[in-house]
Amino acid sequence: MLGWAIFCLVLALLAAVLGFGGLAGTFVGIAKILFFVFIVLFLVSLLVNALRGRRPPI
């Protein structure tokens, strides 16, 4: 997911350099949304992992 956010950010920078302001703004918005979704999922994953603890050895 973080890869997609970085990809959208690169596309936004490229569109801005080429003069496509509206398209660049759209890609920046998508990149922001994907980045925050990534952060939320990462924090939930850390929390679940911390609450589960270690498994006993087999």
PDB file with SEQRES, HELIX, SHEET and CRYST1 records, atoms N, CA, C and O in Angstrom:
SEQRES   1 A   58  MET LEU GLY TRP ALA ILE PHE CYS LEU VAL LEU ALA LEU          
SEQRES   2 A   58  LEU ALA ALA VAL LEU GLY PHE GLY GLY LEU ALA GLY THR          
SEQRES   3 A   58  PHE VAL GLY ILE ALA LYS ILE LEU PHE PHE VAL PHE ILE          
SEQRES   4 A   58  VAL LEU PHE LEU VAL SER LEU LEU VAL ASN ALA LEU ARG          
SEQRES   5 A   58  GLY ARG ARG PRO PRO ILE                                      
HELIX    1 AA1 LEU A    2  LEU A   18  1                                  17    
HELIX    2 AA2 GLY A   21  ARG A   52  1                                  32    
CRYST1    1.000    1.000    1.000  90.00  90.00  90.00 P 1           1          
ATOM      1  N   MET A   1       0.824  -1.186   0.000  1.00  0.00           N  
ATOM      2  CA  MET A   1       0.000   0.000   0.000  1.00  0.00           C  
ATOM      3  C   MET A   1       0.869   1.252   0.000  1.00  0.00           C  
ATOM      4  O   MET A   1       0.557   2.237  -0.669  1.00  0.00           O  
ATOM      5  N   LEU A   2       1.958   1.203   0.753  1.00  0.00           N  
ATOM      6  CA  LEU A   2       2.846   2.353   0.768  1.00  0.00           C  
ATOM      7  C   LEU A   2       3.465   2.564  -0.613  1.00  0.00           C  
ATOM      8  O   LEU A   2       3.713   3.699  -1.019  1.00  0.00           O  
ATOM      9  N   GLY A   3       3.709   1.486  -1.319  1.00  0.00           N  
ATOM     10  CA  GLY A   3       4.236   1.593  -2.677  1.00  0.00           C  
ATOM     11  C   GLY A   3       3.288   2.326  -3.609  1.00  0.00           C  
ATOM     12  O   GLY A   3       3.712   3.119  -4.449  1.00  0.00           O  
ATOM     13  N   TRP A   4       1.993   2.050  -3.453  1.00  0.00           N  
ATOM     14  CA  TRP A   4       1.001   2.742  -4.278  1.00  0.00           C  
ATOM     15  C   TRP A   4       0.954   4.228  -3.941  1.00  0.00           C  
ATOM     16  O   TRP A   4       0.794   5.064  -4.830  1.00  0.00           O  
ATOM     17  N   ALA A   5       1.092   4.560  -2.657  1.00  0.00           N  
ATOM     18  CA  ALA A   5       1.088   5.969  -2.254  1.00  0.00           C  
ATOM     19  C   ALA A   5       2.281   6.700  -2.856  1.00  0.00           C  
ATOM     20  O   ALA A   5       2.145   7.819  -3.352  1.00  0.00           O  
ATOM     21  N   ILE A   6       3.444   6.071  -2.813  1.00  0.00           N  
ATOM     22  CA  ILE A   6       4.641   6.681  -3.401  1.00  0.00           C  
ATOM     23  C   ILE A   6       4.488   6.810  -4.909  1.00  0.00           C  
ATOM     24  O   ILE A   6       4.892   7.817  -5.490  1.00  0.00           O  
ATOM     25  N   PHE A   7       3.906   5.798  -5.546  1.00  0.00           N  
ATOM     26  CA  PHE A   7       3.668   5.840  -6.990  1.00  0.00           C  
ATOM     27  C   PHE A   7       2.755   7.012  -7.365  1.00  0.00           C  
ATOM     28  O   PHE A   7       3.030   7.731  -8.325  1.00  0.00           O  
ATOM     29  N   CYS A   8       1.671   7.203  -6.608  1.00  0.00           N  
ATOM     30  CA  CYS A   8       0.752   8.319  -6.883  1.00  0.00           C  
ATOM     31  C   CYS A   8       1.443   9.657  -6.652  1.00  0.00           C  
ATOM     32  O   CYS A   8       1.195  10.616  -7.383  1.00  0.00           O  
ATOM     33  N   LEU A   9       2.304   9.731  -5.645  1.00  0.00           N  
ATOM     34  CA  LEU A   9       3.024  10.970  -5.390  1.00  0.00           C  
ATOM     35  C   LEU A   9       3.983  11.294  -6.534  1.00  0.00           C  
ATOM     36  O   LEU A   9       4.102  12.452  -6.935  1.00  0.00           O  
ATOM     37  N   VAL A  10       4.659  10.284  -7.054  1.00  0.00           N  
ATOM     38  CA  VAL A  10       5.559  10.492  -8.191  1.00  0.00           C  
ATOM     39  C   VAL A  10       4.764  10.935  -9.421  1.00  0.00           C  
ATOM     40  O   VAL A  10       5.193  11.832 -10.146  1.00  0.00           O  
ATOM     41  N   LEU A  11       3.618  10.314  -9.656  1.00  0.00           N  
ATOM     42  CA  LEU A  11       2.767  10.737 -10.779  1.00  0.00           C  
ATOM     43  C   LEU A  11       2.288  12.172 -10.600  1.00  0.00           C  
ATOM     44  O   LEU A  11       2.199  12.922 -11.572  1.00  0.00           O  
ATOM     45  N   ALA A  12       1.976  12.562  -9.357  1.00  0.00           N  
ATOM     46  CA  ALA A  12       1.545  13.934  -9.102  1.00  0.00           C  
ATOM     47  C   ALA A  12       2.669  14.914  -9.391  1.00  0.00           C  
ATOM     48  O   ALA A  12       2.435  15.970  -9.980  1.00  0.00           O  
ATOM     49  N   LEU A  13       3.882  14.576  -8.985  1.00  0.00           N  
ATOM     50  CA  LEU A  13       5.015  15.462  -9.263  1.00  0.00           C  
ATOM     51  C   LEU A  13       5.265  15.578 -10.764  1.00  0.00           C  
ATOM     52  O   LEU A  13       5.546  16.663 -11.273  1.00  0.00           O  
ATOM     53  N   LEU A  14       5.163  14.460 -11.460  1.00  0.00           N  
ATOM     54  CA  LEU A  14       5.357  14.473 -12.910  1.00  0.00           C  
ATOM     55  C   LEU A  14       4.278  15.304 -13.597  1.00  0.00           C  
ATOM     56  O   LEU A  14       4.575  16.081 -14.504  1.00  0.00           O  
ATOM     57  N   ALA A  15       3.036  15.143 -13.172  1.00  0.00           N  
ATOM     58  CA  ALA A  15       1.937  15.911 -13.762  1.00  0.00           C  
ATOM     59  C   ALA A  15       2.101  17.399 -13.467  1.00  0.00           C  
ATOM     60  O   ALA A  15       1.797  18.238 -14.316  1.00  0.00           O  
ATOM     61  N   ALA A  16       2.581  17.730 -12.272  1.00  0.00           N  
ATOM     62  CA  ALA A  16       2.778  19.138 -11.928  1.00  0.00           C  
ATOM     63  C   ALA A  16       3.883  19.762 -12.779  1.00  0.00           C  
ATOM     64  O   ALA A  16       3.765  20.908 -13.213  1.00  0.00           O  
ATOM     65  N   VAL A  17       4.950  19.010 -13.014  1.00  0.00           N  
ATOM     66  CA  VAL A  17       6.045  19.521 -13.844  1.00  0.00           C  
ATOM     67  C   VAL A  17       5.568  19.750 -15.276  1.00  0.00           C  
ATOM     68  O   VAL A  17       5.981  20.709 -15.926  1.00  0.00           O  
ATOM     69  N   LEU A  18       4.705  18.875 -15.758  1.00  0.00           N  
ATOM     70  CA  LEU A  18       4.210  18.995 -17.131  1.00  0.00           C  
ATOM     71  C   LEU A  18       3.066  19.997 -17.266  1.00  0.00           C  
ATOM     72  O   LEU A  18       2.627  20.283 -18.380  1.00  0.00           O  
ATOM     73  N   GLY A  19       2.576  20.538 -16.140  1.00  0.00           N  
ATOM     74  CA  GLY A  19       1.569  21.585 -16.205  1.00  0.00           C  
ATOM     75  C   GLY A  19       0.131  21.120 -16.050  1.00  0.00           C  
ATOM     76  O   GLY A  19      -0.792  21.896 -16.297  1.00  0.00           O  
ATOM     77  N   PHE A  20      -0.079  19.890 -15.654  1.00  0.00           N  
ATOM     78  CA  PHE A  20      -1.431  19.384 -15.454  1.00  0.00           C  
ATOM     79  C   PHE A  20      -1.804  19.546 -13.980  1.00  0.00           C  
ATOM     80  O   PHE A  20      -1.716  18.593 -13.206  1.00  0.00           O  
ATOM     81  N   GLY A  21      -2.218  20.744 -13.599  1.00  0.00           N  
ATOM     82  CA  GLY A  21      -2.481  21.065 -12.199  1.00  0.00           C  
ATOM     83  C   GLY A  21      -3.623  20.277 -11.590  1.00  0.00           C  
ATOM     84  O   GLY A  21      -3.516  19.808 -10.457  1.00  0.00           O  
ATOM     85  N   GLY A  22      -4.710  20.124 -12.322  1.00  0.00           N  
ATOM     86  CA  GLY A  22      -5.854  19.390 -11.791  1.00  0.00           C  
ATOM     87  C   GLY A  22      -5.546  17.928 -11.570  1.00  0.00           C  
ATOM     88  O   GLY A  22      -5.926  17.346 -10.555  1.00  0.00           O  
ATOM     89  N   LEU A  23      -4.861  17.347 -12.517  1.00  0.00           N  
ATOM     90  CA  LEU A  23      -4.470  15.940 -12.402  1.00  0.00           C  
ATOM     91  C   LEU A  23      -3.481  15.749 -11.267  1.00  0.00           C  
ATOM     92  O   LEU A  23      -3.550  14.759 -10.540  1.00  0.00           O  
ATOM     93  N   ALA A  24      -2.565  16.688 -11.113  1.00  0.00           N  
ATOM     94  CA  ALA A  24      -1.580  16.604 -10.027  1.00  0.00           C  
ATOM     95  C   ALA A  24      -2.281  16.677  -8.672  1.00  0.00           C  
ATOM     96  O   ALA A  24      -1.934  15.935  -7.755  1.00  0.00           O  
ATOM     97  N   GLY A  25      -3.251  17.555  -8.543  1.00  0.00           N  
ATOM     98  CA  GLY A  25      -4.006  17.667  -7.291  1.00  0.00           C  
ATOM     99  C   GLY A  25      -4.763  16.396  -6.961  1.00  0.00           C  
ATOM    100  O   GLY A  25      -4.850  15.997  -5.800  1.00  0.00           O  
ATOM    101  N   THR A  26      -5.310  15.764  -7.985  1.00  0.00           N  
ATOM    102  CA  THR A  26      -6.027  14.507  -7.780  1.00  0.00           C  
ATOM    103  C   THR A  26      -5.091  13.411  -7.291  1.00  0.00           C  
ATOM    104  O   THR A  26      -5.421  12.670  -6.365  1.00  0.00           O  
ATOM    105  N   PHE A  27      -3.929  13.312  -7.914  1.00  0.00           N  
ATOM    106  CA  PHE A  27      -2.962  12.294  -7.504  1.00  0.00           C  
ATOM    107  C   PHE A  27      -2.432  12.554  -6.096  1.00  0.00           C  
ATOM    108  O   PHE A  27      -2.181  11.610  -5.347  1.00  0.00           O  
ATOM    109  N   VAL A  28      -2.259  13.818  -5.730  1.00  0.00           N  
ATOM    110  CA  VAL A  28      -1.823  14.129  -4.371  1.00  0.00           C  
ATOM    111  C   VAL A  28      -2.890  13.705  -3.362  1.00  0.00           C  
ATOM    112  O   VAL A  28      -2.568  13.165  -2.303  1.00  0.00           O  
ATOM    113  N   GLY A  29      -4.147  13.947  -3.688  1.00  0.00           N  
ATOM    114  CA  GLY A  29      -5.236  13.527  -2.807  1.00  0.00           C  
ATOM    115  C   GLY A  29      -5.274  12.019  -2.634  1.00  0.00           C  
ATOM    116  O   GLY A  29      -5.457  11.523  -1.522  1.00  0.00           O  
ATOM    117  N   ILE A  30      -5.102  11.292  -3.722  1.00  0.00           N  
ATOM    118  CA  ILE A  30      -5.085   9.831  -3.656  1.00  0.00           C  
ATOM    119  C   ILE A  30      -3.899   9.354  -2.839  1.00  0.00           C  
ATOM    120  O   ILE A  30      -4.030   8.431  -2.036  1.00  0.00           O  
ATOM    121  N   ALA A  31      -2.739   9.973  -3.036  1.00  0.00           N  
ATOM    122  CA  ALA A  31      -1.541   9.580  -2.289  1.00  0.00           C  
ATOM    123  C   ALA A  31      -1.720   9.824  -0.799  1.00  0.00           C  
ATOM    124  O   ALA A  31      -1.283   9.008   0.013  1.00  0.00           O  
ATOM    125  N   LYS A  32      -2.355  10.932  -0.422  1.00  0.00           N  
ATOM    126  CA  LYS A  32      -2.606  11.213   0.995  1.00  0.00           C  
ATOM    127  C   LYS A  32      -3.520  10.165   1.605  1.00  0.00           C  
ATOM    128  O   LYS A  32      -3.254   9.663   2.697  1.00  0.00           O  
ATOM    129  N   ILE A  33      -4.592   9.836   0.907  1.00  0.00           N  
ATOM    130  CA  ILE A  33      -5.541   8.845   1.415  1.00  0.00           C  
ATOM    131  C   ILE A  33      -4.855   7.499   1.588  1.00  0.00           C  
ATOM    132  O   ILE A  33      -5.006   6.858   2.628  1.00  0.00           O  
ATOM    133  N   LEU A  34      -4.106   7.063   0.584  1.00  0.00           N  
ATOM    134  CA  LEU A  34      -3.415   5.781   0.675  1.00  0.00           C  
ATOM    135  C   LEU A  34      -2.386   5.769   1.795  1.00  0.00           C  
ATOM    136  O   LEU A  34      -2.227   4.758   2.479  1.00  0.00           O  
ATOM    137  N   PHE A  35      -1.685   6.883   1.989  1.00  0.00           N  
ATOM    138  CA  PHE A  35      -0.687   6.952   3.048  1.00  0.00           C  
ATOM    139  C   PHE A  35      -1.340   6.809   4.419  1.00  0.00           C  
ATOM    140  O   PHE A  35      -0.843   6.064   5.264  1.00  0.00           O  
ATOM    141  N   PHE A  36      -2.444   7.512   4.649  1.00  0.00           N  
ATOM    142  CA  PHE A  36      -3.101   7.426   5.950  1.00  0.00           C  
ATOM    143  C   PHE A  36      -3.742   6.060   6.177  1.00  0.00           C  
ATOM    144  O   PHE A  36      -3.762   5.570   7.306  1.00  0.00           O  
ATOM    145  N   VAL A  37      -4.263   5.441   5.125  1.00  0.00           N  
ATOM    146  CA  VAL A  37      -4.782   4.076   5.253  1.00  0.00           C  
ATOM    147  C   VAL A  37      -3.645   3.125   5.615  1.00  0.00           C  
ATOM    148  O   VAL A  37      -3.819   2.235   6.447  1.00  0.00           O  
ATOM    149  N   PHE A  38      -2.479   3.312   4.990  1.00  0.00           N  
ATOM    150  CA  PHE A  38      -1.318   2.492   5.317  1.00  0.00           C  
ATOM    151  C   PHE A  38      -0.932   2.661   6.780  1.00  0.00           C  
ATOM    152  O   PHE A  38      -0.671   1.670   7.462  1.00  0.00           O  
ATOM    153  N   ILE A  39      -0.890   3.892   7.277  1.00  0.00           N  
ATOM    154  CA  ILE A  39      -0.518   4.147   8.672  1.00  0.00           C  
ATOM    155  C   ILE A  39      -1.511   3.492   9.621  1.00  0.00           C  
ATOM    156  O   ILE A  39      -1.101   2.865  10.598  1.00  0.00           O  
ATOM    157  N   VAL A  40      -2.809   3.621   9.354  1.00  0.00           N  
ATOM    158  CA  VAL A  40      -3.827   3.019  10.219  1.00  0.00           C  
ATOM    159  C   VAL A  40      -3.699   1.500  10.226  1.00  0.00           C  
ATOM    160  O   VAL A  40      -3.749   0.886  11.292  1.00  0.00           O  
ATOM    161  N   LEU A  41      -3.534   0.887   9.060  1.00  0.00           N  
ATOM    162  CA  LEU A  41      -3.390  -0.567   9.004  1.00  0.00           C  
ATOM    163  C   LEU A  41      -2.112  -1.039   9.691  1.00  0.00           C  
ATOM    164  O   LEU A  41      -2.102  -2.098  10.318  1.00  0.00           O  
ATOM    165  N   PHE A  42      -1.041  -0.266   9.580  1.00  0.00           N  
ATOM    166  CA  PHE A  42       0.214  -0.603  10.243  1.00  0.00           C  
ATOM    167  C   PHE A  42       0.042  -0.561  11.765  1.00  0.00           C  
ATOM    168  O   PHE A  42       0.510  -1.457  12.467  1.00  0.00           O  
ATOM    169  N   LEU A  43      -0.629   0.481  12.273  1.00  0.00           N  
ATOM    170  CA  LEU A  43      -0.834   0.586  13.711  1.00  0.00           C  
ATOM    171  C   LEU A  43      -1.752  -0.518  14.233  1.00  0.00           C  
ATOM    172  O   LEU A  43      -1.516  -1.055  15.315  1.00  0.00           O  
ATOM    173  N   VAL A  44      -2.786  -0.859  13.482  1.00  0.00           N  
ATOM    174  CA  VAL A  44      -3.670  -1.957  13.876  1.00  0.00           C  
ATOM    175  C   VAL A  44      -2.895  -3.266  13.894  1.00  0.00           C  
ATOM    176  O   VAL A  44      -3.086  -4.087  14.791  1.00  0.00           O  
ATOM    177  N   SER A  45      -2.033  -3.466  12.924  1.00  0.00           N  
ATOM    178  CA  SER A  45      -1.219  -4.674  12.887  1.00  0.00           C  
ATOM    179  C   SER A  45      -0.289  -4.751  14.089  1.00  0.00           C  
ATOM    180  O   SER A  45      -0.143  -5.819  14.684  1.00  0.00           O  
ATOM    181  N   LEU A  46       0.342  -3.642  14.457  1.00  0.00           N  
ATOM    182  CA  LEU A  46       1.201  -3.620  15.640  1.00  0.00           C  
ATOM    183  C   LEU A  46       0.419  -3.922  16.905  1.00  0.00           C  
ATOM    184  O   LEU A  46       0.886  -4.671  17.763  1.00  0.00           O  
ATOM    185  N   LEU A  47      -0.770  -3.344  17.025  1.00  0.00           N  
ATOM    186  CA  LEU A  47      -1.598  -3.553  18.208  1.00  0.00           C  
ATOM    187  C   LEU A  47      -2.043  -5.004  18.331  1.00  0.00           C  
ATOM    188  O   LEU A  47      -1.973  -5.588  19.413  1.00  0.00           O  
ATOM    189  N   VAL A  48      -2.497  -5.582  17.238  1.00  0.00           N  
ATOM    190  CA  VAL A  48      -2.936  -6.977  17.256  1.00  0.00           C  
ATOM    191  C   VAL A  48      -1.770  -7.890  17.587  1.00  0.00           C  
ATOM    192  O   VAL A  48      -1.928  -8.837  18.357  1.00  0.00           O  
ATOM    193  N   ASN A  49      -0.613  -7.627  17.026  1.00  0.00           N  
ATOM    194  CA  ASN A  49       0.563  -8.441  17.297  1.00  0.00           C  
ATOM    195  C   ASN A  49       0.979  -8.331  18.765  1.00  0.00           C  
ATOM    196  O   ASN A  49       1.380  -9.328  19.367  1.00  0.00           O  
ATOM    197  N   ALA A  50       0.887  -7.135  19.346  1.00  0.00           N  
ATOM    198  CA  ALA A  50       1.256  -6.941  20.745  1.00  0.00           C  
ATOM    199  C   ALA A  50       0.261  -7.634  21.674  1.00  0.00           C  
ATOM    200  O   ALA A  50       0.658  -8.173  22.707  1.00  0.00           O  
ATOM    201  N   LEU A  51      -1.018  -7.627  21.324  1.00  0.00           N  
ATOM    202  CA  LEU A  51      -2.027  -8.247  22.179  1.00  0.00           C  
ATOM    203  C   LEU A  51      -2.008  -9.770  22.105  1.00  0.00           C  
ATOM    204  O   LEU A  51      -2.331 -10.438  23.087  1.00  0.00           O  
ATOM    205  N   ARG A  52      -1.638 -10.322  20.969  1.00  0.00           N  
ATOM    206  CA  ARG A  52      -1.582 -11.773  20.821  1.00  0.00           C  
ATOM    207  C   ARG A  52      -0.401 -12.363  21.559  1.00  0.00           C  
ATOM    208  O   ARG A  52      -0.499 -13.467  22.095  1.00  0.00           O  
ATOM    209  N   GLY A  53       0.699 -11.660  21.599  1.00  0.00           N  
ATOM    210  CA  GLY A  53       1.890 -12.155  22.285  1.00  0.00           C  
ATOM    211  C   GLY A  53       2.578 -13.244  21.481  1.00  0.00           C  
ATOM    212  O   GLY A  53       2.275 -13.469  20.309  1.00  0.00           O  
ATOM    213  N   ARG A  54       3.511 -13.912  22.143  1.00  0.00           N  
ATOM    214  CA  ARG A  54       4.259 -14.977  21.480  1.00  0.00           C  
ATOM    215  C   ARG A  54       3.515 -16.295  21.589  1.00  0.00           C  
ATOM    216  O   ARG A  54       2.822 -16.551  22.574  1.00  0.00           O  
ATOM    217  N   ARG A  55       3.663 -17.125  20.573  1.00  0.00           N  
ATOM    218  CA  ARG A  55       3.081 -18.456  20.597  1.00  0.00           C  
ATOM    219  C   ARG A  55       4.042 -19.408  21.320  1.00  0.00           C  
ATOM    220  O   ARG A  55       5.258 -19.240  21.233  1.00  0.00           O  
ATOM    221  N   PRO A  56       3.524 -20.369  22.006  1.00  0.00           N  
ATOM    222  CA  PRO A  56       4.419 -21.331  22.653  1.00  0.00           C  
ATOM    223  C   PRO A  56       5.126 -22.205  21.613  1.00  0.00           C  
ATOM    224  O   PRO A  56       4.551 -22.502  20.565  1.00  0.00           O  
ATOM    225  N   PRO A  57       6.371 -22.620  21.893  1.00  0.00           N  
ATOM    226  CA  PRO A  57       7.083 -23.468  20.922  1.00  0.00           C  
ATOM    227  C   PRO A  57       6.408 -24.829  20.777  1.00  0.00           C  
ATOM    228  O   PRO A  57       5.829 -25.364  21.723  1.00  0.00           O  
ATOM    229  N   ILE A  58       6.498 -25.363  19.584  1.00  0.00           N  
ATOM    230  CA  ILE A  58       5.846 -26.657  19.311  1.00  0.00           C  
ATOM    231  C   ILE A  58       6.780 -27.782  19.666  1.00  0.00           C  
ATOM    232  O   ILE A  58       6.425 -28.951  19.512  1.00  0.00           O  
TER     233      ILE A  58                                                      
END                                                                             
